[in-house]
Amino acid sequence: MPTQRTDGPDFASSSLPRHLLRGVVGFGGLIGSVALLPVTGPVSLLMLPAGLLALRGCPMCWAVGLMQTISRGRLRQTCEDGQCRLTVADRPQKERPSAPVPR
């Protein structure tokens, strides 16, 4: 019986608009904290923690979460007899393209 692997970190948001909003707030906070430094002085650095909080710590984690949010519900990974396959979930089984997933 095939099983789905869920043993990796999950950075996805509940919806794509919500994830994109987090990105706008996060990157806006990071860029704004540096760009406004000459105008407002060290006070602009208060935007830095807000930006990092919105991105959940790092811009790369946000980017990985974007890919997970987009693929959530569309791609399924199943492992059977030591081989894992990635399949598209919204098509009938015989029409689904599949590719081996490296371990």
JOCOR-V960235 format. One record per helix or strand of 2 or more residues. SS is the DSSP state (H for helix, E for strand). FROM is the first residue (numbers start at 1). LEN is the number of residues. If there is no record, write none. Layout:
ss->SS from->FROM len->LEN
ss->SS from->FROM len->LEN
This chain:
ss->E from->3 len->2
ss->H from->16 len->20
ss->H from->37 len->18
ss->H from->59 len->13
ss->E from->75 len->6
ss->E from->83 len->6
ss->H from->93 len->3
ss->E from->98 len->3
